[in-house]
Amino acid sequence: MEPESSTEATDVRIAIIGAGFGGLGMAIRCKQEGIDDFVVLERGEDLGGTWRDNCYPGCACDVPSHLYSFSFALNPNWSHIFARRQEIWEYLRDCSERFGIAPHIRYHHEVQAADWIDAADHWRLQTSSGPLTARVMIAAGGPLSQPSVPTLPGLERFAGESFHSAQWNHDYDLRGKRVAVIGTGASAIQFVPRIQPKVAKLHLFQRTAPWVLNRPEHRITSVEKLLLRNIPGLQRAIRHGIYWGGESAIFGLVHDQRLLKPVESLALRHLRNQVTDPELQRRLTPNFRLGCKRVLGSSDYYPALTQPNAEVVTDPITRVRRQAIVTEDGVVRDVDAIIFGTGFHVTDNPMMQMVRGREGKSLAEVWQGSPQAYLGMTVPGFPNGFLLVGPNTGLGNNSIVFMIEAQVRYVIGALKAMERHGLSSLEVRPEANAAFQQEVQARMPGSVWTDGGCSSWYLDANGRNSTLWPDFTWRYALRTRRFDLNHYRARLDLSTRTPSEALALALA
């Protein structure tokens, strides 16, 4: 049943875009701070973001469950060390109900345009269910929200079934079908072992072999859950241990790539233990430094590829026919279905086209292929606009929920500053943003992401890493702990003030 939407006011103080981890985390903190004049605009019929949309077989988190959750809402009832998609989705639904967010969510409200109206100091948003205005806009749609499908010659003429892993067609029966899987990223490594036993033939088209570490699927026992529920601090201690383990990876990823060699040896041993055929081993051996692309974990991916009905294809695809795929070596493979595990539009998210700032320019026009924002959250020329999980705040070594909570605290600080000083708008100063960008990019040379020997979705159209945070996450949390008004241009809200109040605010 579709969740109930709130009564729809057309003018609100805060509009939060997206009801995933970021949007819900922001909404919960607003409620905790006594801020009730906000809405969460969600394009779908339910909350959950990527954990609603990605319902492919085997979908699970690759960050341990005890850390991939809000720090203020620990869950002692996870069934596995790496939580399944359904469990995470249910966890987010529970958080929404527990913290009273459900009445604020407007479903079927896809934001189609957002324009800053400078004369009125507010955002004008056009949604699929009508317009509204908001004094503050917080974009929490996330970088993994727009599926990316490669441009393949002839794809439009393919007569079989085709879909992206984030738009899985559960009505299509894969049993006995000849299936092409394009892409070998985090999604494919999970669904390939689930569909391989069902299909007649599995052709896995691989551009580059990923690094894969063994990941045992430990089920959390009832005794362990009992201990987590009844021993004060136990789950938080486990959470801290996982967190600091992830932080230690920065030494190799950023400071000295030689420190990654022991982990690479473990991954190669895992490959040799599960794949004995020398030619298949060669095809599945990465030719770049571990961490240059996202490191994957699986105990059943390699075994699935060793089965008689599976084939790993490394020759590039040249064209798609009505019922076949042709590769550069001239081989024609007849297929009934194509499944794309090709990731998302991250550095070229369509959202960048629809958000327009004070000068009428979109984020895409301002960024020119290289997204950037002060602390990953605010952009010069876009007053009262905040991004969650914005440029250079993604992670390849730890839980993104940690970063989200740090950003939410910062935005709350900005909202409090606006209220305390009677401000109608805040806009980050260009010089503050420029200094931050210089600092971030100065950390990139020598890191595995820019000098690891691969081309990844971390890099934007200009070859710049505008996706990941190149440092310890605890340092980011310290940087965003307090909102510093000195880094912003502020405009007083004099519309509701008497002359004496306006003077007092100006001098405050």
TORBAMI-362311 format. One line per 10 residues: their letters; for each residue x, y, z of C-alpha. Coordinates in Angstrom, 2 decimals. Example, Ala and Ser with C-alpha at 12.3 -4.5 7.8 and 13.67 -1.06 7.14 Angstrom:
as = 12.30 -4.50 7.80 ~ 13.67 -1.06 7.14
This chain:
mepessteat = 0.00 0.00 0.00 ~ 1.30 3.47 -0.87 ~ 2.44 5.47 2.19 ~ 0.24 8.42 3.09 ~ 1.47 11.83 1.96 ~ 1.21 15.02 4.00 ~ -1.20 17.90 3.43 ~ 0.48 19.80 0.65 ~ 1.42 23.39 1.40 ~ 2.87 25.25 -1.57
dvriaiigag = 5.28 27.41 0.44 ~ 7.65 25.80 2.96 ~ 10.75 26.74 4.86 ~ 12.82 23.71 3.79 ~ 12.49 21.33 0.84 ~ 14.53 18.14 1.10 ~ 14.89 16.26 -2.18 ~ 15.04 12.49 -1.82 ~ 13.92 10.04 0.88 ~ 16.99 7.81 1.08
fgglgmairc = 19.62 7.79 3.83 ~ 20.54 11.44 3.23 ~ 17.03 12.85 3.03 ~ 15.74 10.87 6.00 ~ 18.81 11.71 8.09 ~ 18.28 15.40 7.35 ~ 14.57 15.20 8.13 ~ 15.16 13.41 11.42 ~ 17.66 16.03 12.60 ~ 15.23 18.80 11.66
kqegiddfvv = 12.56 17.18 13.84 ~ 15.04 16.73 16.68 ~ 15.92 20.43 16.49 ~ 12.27 21.47 16.59 ~ 12.10 22.38 12.90 ~ 8.77 21.19 11.51 ~ 8.24 23.38 8.46 ~ 9.85 21.06 5.94 ~ 8.86 18.56 3.28 ~ 10.69 15.61 1.76
lergedlggt = 10.07 15.40 -1.98 ~ 10.32 11.81 -3.20 ~ 9.92 10.82 -6.84 ~ 8.88 7.23 -6.06 ~ 5.91 5.70 -4.28 ~ 7.95 4.73 -1.23 ~ 11.04 5.86 0.64 ~ 14.44 4.15 0.59 ~ 16.27 5.64 -2.37 ~ 18.82 3.23 -3.79
wrdncypgca = 17.62 0.49 -1.41 ~ 14.13 0.78 -2.85 ~ 15.22 0.88 -6.48 ~ 17.95 -1.77 -6.48 ~ 15.97 -4.96 -6.06 ~ 18.13 -7.22 -8.21 ~ 18.82 -10.79 -6.98 ~ 21.51 -10.86 -4.31 ~ 21.45 -7.12 -3.61 ~ 23.25 -6.40 -0.33
cdvpshlysf = 25.46 -3.78 1.28 ~ 29.23 -4.11 1.00 ~ 29.78 -2.16 4.24 ~ 29.21 -4.13 7.49 ~ 25.68 -3.63 8.82 ~ 26.69 -2.35 12.25 ~ 28.35 0.67 10.61 ~ 25.97 1.14 7.69 ~ 23.28 2.68 9.87 ~ 22.59 5.91 11.71
sfalnpnwsh = 24.66 6.41 14.87 ~ 21.49 7.44 16.72 ~ 19.49 4.40 15.56 ~ 21.60 1.30 16.00 ~ 19.97 -1.97 15.02 ~ 20.88 -5.09 17.03 ~ 18.73 -7.31 14.81 ~ 20.67 -7.43 11.53 ~ 20.54 -10.96 10.14 ~ 23.96 -10.85 8.43
ifarrqeiwe = 27.26 -9.04 8.82 ~ 26.53 -7.53 5.39 ~ 22.87 -6.62 5.42 ~ 20.55 -7.60 2.58 ~ 18.72 -4.96 0.62 ~ 15.29 -5.78 2.04 ~ 16.57 -5.43 5.60 ~ 18.12 -2.02 4.93 ~ 14.93 -0.83 3.27 ~ 12.89 -1.97 6.28
ylrdcserfg = 15.39 -0.25 8.60 ~ 14.85 3.06 6.79 ~ 11.07 2.63 6.95 ~ 11.34 1.96 10.68 ~ 13.45 5.12 11.17 ~ 10.85 7.16 9.30 ~ 8.06 5.91 11.56 ~ 10.05 6.04 14.79 ~ 11.13 9.66 14.32 ~ 7.85 10.94 12.89
iaphiryhhe = 9.03 11.69 9.35 ~ 6.27 9.93 7.41 ~ 3.80 12.89 7.47 ~ 6.43 15.15 5.89 ~ 7.11 12.96 2.85 ~ 5.43 13.79 -0.46 ~ 5.51 10.80 -2.76 ~ 5.29 11.03 -6.55 ~ 6.98 14.45 -6.35 ~ 9.88 14.25 -8.78
vqaadwidaa = 11.69 17.58 -8.90 ~ 11.90 18.65 -12.53 ~ 13.33 22.15 -12.08 ~ 14.67 24.28 -9.23 ~ 15.32 28.00 -9.71 ~ 16.66 30.49 -7.18 ~ 14.52 33.64 -7.18 ~ 16.88 36.30 -5.88 ~ 14.28 39.03 -5.39 ~ 12.24 36.76 -3.12
dhwrlqtssg = 15.15 34.89 -1.46 ~ 13.62 31.49 -2.11 ~ 13.74 28.48 -4.39 ~ 10.96 27.87 -6.89 ~ 10.59 24.15 -7.51 ~ 8.57 22.47 -10.20 ~ 7.65 18.89 -9.39 ~ 5.72 16.20 -11.22 ~ 2.84 16.92 -8.83 ~ 2.91 20.70 -9.02
pltarvmiaa = 4.99 23.74 -7.97 ~ 6.12 24.93 -4.58 ~ 8.53 27.45 -3.08 ~ 11.09 26.84 -0.34 ~ 13.39 29.18 1.50 ~ 16.06 26.45 1.71 ~ 16.63 23.53 -0.65 ~ 18.61 20.46 0.40 ~ 19.38 18.05 -2.45 ~ 19.74 14.53 -1.05
ggplsqpsvp = 19.06 12.48 -4.16 ~ 22.47 10.85 -3.90 ~ 25.06 10.06 -6.59 ~ 23.73 6.53 -7.23 ~ 20.25 7.50 -8.32 ~ 20.42 7.80 -12.12 ~ 21.30 4.50 -13.90 ~ 23.86 4.73 -16.68 ~ 23.45 2.66 -19.86 ~ 26.32 2.76 -22.38
tlpglerfag = 25.76 3.89 -25.94 ~ 26.09 0.73 -28.06 ~ 25.53 0.82 -31.83 ~ 22.32 -1.03 -32.67 ~ 21.04 -1.32 -29.10 ~ 17.78 0.39 -30.05 ~ 17.09 -2.45 -32.52 ~ 17.64 -5.27 -30.03 ~ 14.51 -7.45 -30.09 ~ 15.09 -9.22 -26.78
esfhsaqwnh = 14.69 -8.02 -23.21 ~ 17.10 -5.42 -21.78 ~ 17.25 -3.60 -18.46 ~ 19.64 -2.02 -15.96 ~ 20.32 -3.77 -12.66 ~ 18.76 -0.79 -10.83 ~ 15.57 -1.30 -12.86 ~ 15.35 -5.08 -12.63 ~ 12.48 -6.66 -14.55 ~ 11.19 -9.36 -12.20
dydlrgkrva = 8.43 -10.25 -14.68 ~ 11.00 -11.55 -17.15 ~ 11.87 -15.20 -16.54 ~ 15.61 -15.78 -17.05 ~ 15.34 -19.54 -16.83 ~ 16.74 -21.22 -19.92 ~ 17.66 -17.89 -21.54 ~ 20.90 -16.80 -23.19 ~ 21.86 -13.75 -21.13 ~ 24.48 -11.06 -21.71
vigtgasaiq = 25.67 -9.19 -18.63 ~ 27.54 -5.99 -19.43 ~ 29.66 -4.63 -16.59 ~ 31.56 -6.14 -13.68 ~ 30.99 -3.67 -10.84 ~ 29.43 -3.93 -7.40 ~ 25.96 -4.86 -8.70 ~ 27.05 -7.47 -11.23 ~ 29.24 -9.24 -8.71 ~ 26.13 -9.80 -6.60
fvpriqpkva = 23.53 -10.78 -9.19 ~ 25.73 -12.89 -11.50 ~ 26.01 -15.79 -8.99 ~ 22.22 -15.68 -8.49 ~ 21.25 -15.88 -12.15 ~ 24.03 -18.16 -13.42 ~ 22.36 -21.41 -12.23 ~ 19.10 -20.44 -13.97 ~ 20.24 -19.34 -17.41 ~ 21.15 -21.52 -20.37
klhlfqrtap = 24.18 -19.38 -21.19 ~ 25.79 -16.44 -19.37 ~ 28.05 -14.12 -21.35 ~ 29.80 -11.68 -19.00 ~ 31.23 -8.76 -20.97 ~ 34.12 -7.38 -18.95 ~ 36.04 -4.22 -19.78 ~ 38.43 -4.47 -16.82 ~ 38.69 -7.17 -14.17 ~ 37.82 -5.90 -10.68
wvlnrpehri = 39.73 -6.63 -7.50 ~ 37.70 -9.14 -5.49 ~ 38.33 -10.10 -1.87 ~ 36.80 -13.14 -0.22 ~ 33.74 -12.21 1.84 ~ 32.26 -15.00 3.96 ~ 28.51 -14.58 4.42 ~ 28.28 -14.77 8.20 ~ 24.74 -15.04 9.54 ~ 24.34 -13.32 12.91
tsveklllrn = 23.01 -15.90 15.37 ~ 20.21 -15.41 17.87 ~ 22.77 -15.59 20.70 ~ 24.82 -12.80 19.11 ~ 21.70 -10.66 18.71 ~ 20.83 -11.28 22.37 ~ 24.27 -10.08 23.41 ~ 24.00 -6.99 21.20 ~ 20.65 -6.09 22.74 ~ 21.67 -6.64 26.36
ipglqrairh = 25.33 -5.68 26.72 ~ 25.56 -1.88 26.87 ~ 28.03 -0.46 24.39 ~ 28.82 -3.75 22.64 ~ 27.35 -2.85 19.27 ~ 28.86 0.63 19.42 ~ 32.27 -0.90 20.18 ~ 31.92 -3.22 17.16 ~ 30.90 -0.22 15.09 ~ 34.01 1.71 16.15
giywggesai = 36.22 -1.24 15.32 ~ 34.79 -1.49 11.80 ~ 35.09 2.26 11.33 ~ 38.75 2.49 12.32 ~ 39.56 -0.54 10.18 ~ 38.14 1.33 7.19 ~ 40.04 4.49 8.11 ~ 43.35 2.61 8.10 ~ 42.95 1.96 4.35 ~ 43.66 5.66 3.67
fglvhdqrll = 47.36 5.07 4.39 ~ 47.59 2.89 1.27 ~ 44.96 4.58 -0.88 ~ 46.37 8.09 -0.50 ~ 49.79 8.13 1.15 ~ 51.78 5.06 0.03 ~ 50.41 2.61 -2.53 ~ 53.01 0.00 -1.54 ~ 50.93 -0.62 1.59 ~ 48.23 -2.09 -0.66
kpveslalrh = 50.40 -5.01 -1.82 ~ 49.49 -7.40 1.05 ~ 45.80 -6.87 0.32 ~ 46.41 -7.41 -3.39 ~ 48.14 -10.69 -2.54 ~ 45.10 -11.81 -0.57 ~ 42.83 -10.99 -3.50 ~ 45.04 -12.84 -6.01 ~ 45.20 -15.86 -3.69 ~ 41.40 -15.79 -3.51
lrnqvtdpel = 41.27 -15.80 -7.32 ~ 43.72 -18.70 -7.64 ~ 41.89 -20.74 -4.99 ~ 38.56 -20.42 -6.79 ~ 39.64 -20.38 -10.45 ~ 42.04 -23.10 -11.62 ~ 41.84 -22.57 -15.39 ~ 44.93 -20.50 -16.38 ~ 43.20 -18.62 -19.21 ~ 40.21 -17.66 -17.04
qrrltpnfrl = 42.61 -16.65 -14.27 ~ 44.36 -14.35 -16.73 ~ 41.10 -12.74 -17.82 ~ 40.02 -12.17 -14.21 ~ 43.35 -10.72 -13.01 ~ 43.22 -6.93 -12.53 ~ 45.83 -4.83 -14.34 ~ 45.64 -1.80 -12.06 ~ 46.30 -0.98 -8.43 ~ 43.79 -2.19 -5.85
gckrvlgssd = 41.45 0.64 -4.87 ~ 41.72 2.51 -8.17 ~ 38.20 1.20 -8.72 ~ 35.89 0.10 -5.93 ~ 37.19 -3.03 -4.20 ~ 34.55 -5.77 -4.25 ~ 33.85 -8.64 -1.89 ~ 32.35 -12.01 -2.81 ~ 32.74 -15.69 -2.08 ~ 30.59 -16.92 -4.98
yypaltqpna = 31.38 -14.62 -7.94 ~ 34.41 -16.51 -9.22 ~ 32.82 -19.99 -8.81 ~ 29.85 -18.84 -10.90 ~ 32.20 -17.87 -13.73 ~ 33.87 -21.28 -13.74 ~ 30.64 -23.10 -14.57 ~ 30.18 -24.68 -18.04 ~ 27.37 -22.29 -19.00 ~ 29.41 -19.14 -18.15
evvtdpitrv = 31.80 -17.22 -20.36 ~ 33.93 -14.13 -19.63 ~ 34.28 -11.96 -22.73 ~ 37.04 -9.35 -22.77 ~ 36.83 -8.25 -26.42 ~ 35.00 -4.90 -26.78 ~ 31.44 -4.85 -28.08 ~ 31.22 -3.31 -31.55 ~ 27.48 -3.53 -32.18 ~ 24.20 -5.07 -31.10
rrqaivtedg = 21.95 -6.95 -33.51 ~ 18.29 -7.87 -33.15 ~ 19.15 -11.07 -31.30 ~ 22.90 -10.97 -30.86 ~ 25.98 -9.08 -29.68 ~ 29.04 -8.74 -31.91 ~ 32.52 -8.17 -30.47 ~ 35.66 -6.67 -31.99 ~ 37.08 -10.10 -32.86 ~ 34.07 -10.76 -35.11
vvrdvdaiif = 32.39 -13.32 -32.84 ~ 28.58 -13.21 -32.86 ~ 26.85 -14.35 -29.67 ~ 23.10 -14.97 -29.82 ~ 21.36 -13.60 -26.72 ~ 17.78 -13.36 -25.46 ~ 18.41 -10.68 -22.83 ~ 20.91 -7.98 -21.93 ~ 21.41 -6.89 -18.31 ~ 23.43 -3.74 -17.70
gtgfhvtdnp = 25.50 -3.63 -14.54 ~ 27.08 -0.39 -15.70 ~ 26.64 1.86 -12.70 ~ 25.23 5.36 -12.47 ~ 25.57 8.93 -13.67 ~ 27.70 10.27 -10.83 ~ 29.76 13.20 -12.12 ~ 27.18 13.92 -14.85 ~ 23.98 13.46 -12.85 ~ 20.97 14.95 -14.72
mmqmvrgreg = 20.11 16.84 -11.52 ~ 22.92 19.22 -12.46 ~ 20.91 20.41 -15.45 ~ 17.74 21.25 -13.54 ~ 19.12 23.36 -10.66 ~ 19.68 27.01 -11.61 ~ 21.27 29.61 -9.38 ~ 21.18 33.36 -8.98 ~ 22.47 34.15 -12.49 ~ 20.17 31.64 -14.17
kslaevwqgs = 22.99 29.20 -14.86 ~ 22.59 25.52 -14.06 ~ 25.00 23.56 -11.91 ~ 26.13 21.77 -15.08 ~ 26.94 25.09 -16.77 ~ 28.83 26.36 -13.73 ~ 30.77 23.14 -13.17 ~ 31.71 22.52 -16.82 ~ 32.17 18.78 -16.32 ~ 33.91 18.98 -12.92
pqaylgmtvp = 31.50 19.17 -9.97 ~ 32.79 21.11 -6.97 ~ 31.29 22.51 -3.80 ~ 32.62 23.97 -0.57 ~ 32.92 21.05 1.86 ~ 30.99 19.15 -0.82 ~ 27.81 20.97 0.19 ~ 27.50 24.58 -0.97 ~ 28.17 26.27 -4.33 ~ 28.83 29.99 -5.03
gfpngfllvg = 25.87 31.51 -6.85 ~ 23.38 29.04 -5.34 ~ 22.18 30.65 -2.07 ~ 20.32 28.57 0.51 ~ 21.15 25.45 -1.46 ~ 22.86 22.44 0.11 ~ 24.05 19.12 -1.32 ~ 24.30 15.90 0.68 ~ 26.94 13.46 -0.58 ~ 28.03 16.17 -3.00
pntglgnnsi = 31.35 16.49 -4.86 ~ 34.40 14.94 -3.18 ~ 32.48 13.50 -0.24 ~ 32.04 9.96 -1.54 ~ 34.05 7.10 -0.03 ~ 35.83 3.99 -1.18 ~ 36.90 2.80 2.24 ~ 34.19 3.48 4.82 ~ 30.49 4.06 5.43 ~ 28.88 6.93 3.56
vfmieaqvry = 26.35 7.21 6.39 ~ 29.14 8.65 8.56 ~ 29.68 11.41 5.98 ~ 25.95 12.03 5.70 ~ 25.64 12.58 9.44 ~ 28.56 15.04 9.40 ~ 26.91 16.98 6.57 ~ 23.52 16.98 8.26 ~ 25.09 18.49 11.40 ~ 26.66 21.21 9.26
vigalkamer = 23.40 22.07 7.49 ~ 21.59 22.23 10.84 ~ 24.27 24.69 11.95 ~ 23.56 26.82 8.89 ~ 19.81 26.79 9.55 ~ 20.42 27.82 13.16 ~ 22.72 30.64 12.04 ~ 20.04 31.93 9.68 ~ 17.47 31.94 12.45 ~ 19.80 33.39 15.08
hglsslevrp = 20.96 36.29 12.91 ~ 17.68 36.88 11.09 ~ 19.08 36.00 7.66 ~ 17.08 35.51 4.49 ~ 19.94 33.90 2.55 ~ 23.41 32.40 2.81 ~ 25.85 31.96 -0.07 ~ 29.35 30.51 0.21 ~ 32.08 32.96 -0.75 ~ 33.92 32.09 -4.01
eanaafqqev = 37.30 32.50 -2.30 ~ 36.35 30.00 0.43 ~ 35.26 27.49 -2.19 ~ 38.40 28.04 -4.31 ~ 40.68 27.47 -1.30 ~ 38.83 24.27 -0.42 ~ 39.06 22.94 -3.99 ~ 42.78 23.65 -4.10 ~ 43.27 21.83 -0.82 ~ 41.30 18.76 -1.93
qarmpgsvwt = 42.92 18.44 -5.34 ~ 46.39 18.89 -3.84 ~ 45.84 15.59 -2.03 ~ 44.98 13.67 -5.18 ~ 48.39 13.25 -6.92 ~ 49.94 9.98 -5.87 ~ 46.65 8.57 -4.65 ~ 45.42 5.29 -6.06 ~ 42.39 7.04 -7.58 ~ 44.40 9.28 -9.90
dggcsswyld = 47.65 7.27 -10.23 ~ 46.41 3.72 -9.88 ~ 46.44 2.79 -13.54 ~ 42.71 2.69 -14.28 ~ 39.84 4.80 -15.54 ~ 36.93 4.77 -13.10 ~ 33.62 6.47 -12.39 ~ 35.43 8.41 -9.69 ~ 36.88 10.62 -12.44 ~ 34.80 13.24 -14.22
angrnstlwp = 34.78 14.31 -17.87 ~ 37.92 16.38 -17.30 ~ 39.84 13.55 -15.66 ~ 39.49 15.11 -12.22 ~ 38.52 13.09 -9.16 ~ 35.46 15.04 -8.11 ~ 33.83 12.08 -6.36 ~ 35.90 10.87 -3.40 ~ 37.14 12.46 -0.18 ~ 40.95 12.04 -0.23
dftwryalrt = 41.55 11.92 3.51 ~ 40.41 10.38 6.77 ~ 36.70 10.82 7.35 ~ 37.27 11.92 10.95 ~ 39.03 14.98 9.56 ~ 36.01 15.77 7.44 ~ 33.79 15.42 10.51 ~ 36.00 17.91 12.37 ~ 35.92 20.35 9.45 ~ 32.13 20.30 9.37
rrfdlnhyra = 31.52 20.19 13.10 ~ 30.65 23.88 13.30 ~ 29.10 26.16 10.73 ~ 31.37 29.18 10.09 ~ 29.37 32.19 8.94 ~ 32.60 33.98 7.95 ~ 32.82 31.76 4.86 ~ 29.44 32.97 3.62 ~ 27.78 36.05 2.26 ~ 24.65 36.70 4.29
rldlstrtps = 21.56 38.76 3.57 ~ 19.38 40.06 6.40 ~ 15.68 39.30 6.36 ~ 14.17 42.73 6.92 ~ 10.72 41.97 5.57 ~ 9.22 41.08 8.94 ~ 11.26 43.45 11.11 ~ 10.62 46.86 12.54 ~ 13.36 49.45 11.83 ~ 14.77 49.06 15.35
ealalala = 14.84 45.26 15.07 ~ 16.53 45.50 11.67 ~ 19.22 47.78 13.13 ~ 19.77 45.43 16.07 ~ 20.16 42.46 13.74 ~ 22.59 44.36 11.53 ~ 24.77 45.13 14.55 ~ 24.52 41.64 16.06
